[in-house]
């Protein structure tokens, strides 16, 4: 099993450009999440999904959109990138229910110039 | 408003000694508590967890302690090994909220020879 994979690993954008980050998991998990990690701030939840076709906002959703068309994939979109979105983005997944840990992907390092 | 705090940004411990990492939270609704370990350029990996009905959970060299009245948890690593050098995040969860995690800011542990 590959677990949680993220594409791409690195990306540099100019302000105003758009891009999509892809997350895929092969563990048949119901729940999926997108976080960002900034220096000194830990990981913060951007958006999450509890199943195919459903998404919800997390702690810092502004400037991002998401889609979950297939159970195994969770896409994070930036429509008009800003320097404040320079960060490391992590995708995670977990099984349905309570008292469950999340499994994380390796991250995507995004720089917006 | 930081709901989860790790007040020590870094910790240095000699190999073979005990490492103690601390975490404080503010919301008494949190009922599941996790520790994640993160190496550079990798995603966080789950280490150990504890539910609010317990005050201690042990897994090999790792033990997590929960003091609900003080809203405090700690991770003990005994004995510490050089491979334990990483950033450690505590994370908290409320049952029934799609397993969403709120993370602390992390503590960088360095285990020296």
Interface residues (C-beta under 8 A of the other chain):
Chain A: X4 X31 X33 X35 X40 X41 X42 X43 X44 X45 X48 X50 X56 X58 X59 X90 X92 X94 X97 X98 X99 X100 X101 X102 X103 X104 X105 X106 X107
Chain B: X4 X9 X32 X34 X36 X41 X42 X43 X44 X45 X46 X49 X51 X89 X93 X95 X96 X98 X99 X100 X101 X102 X103 X104 X105 X106
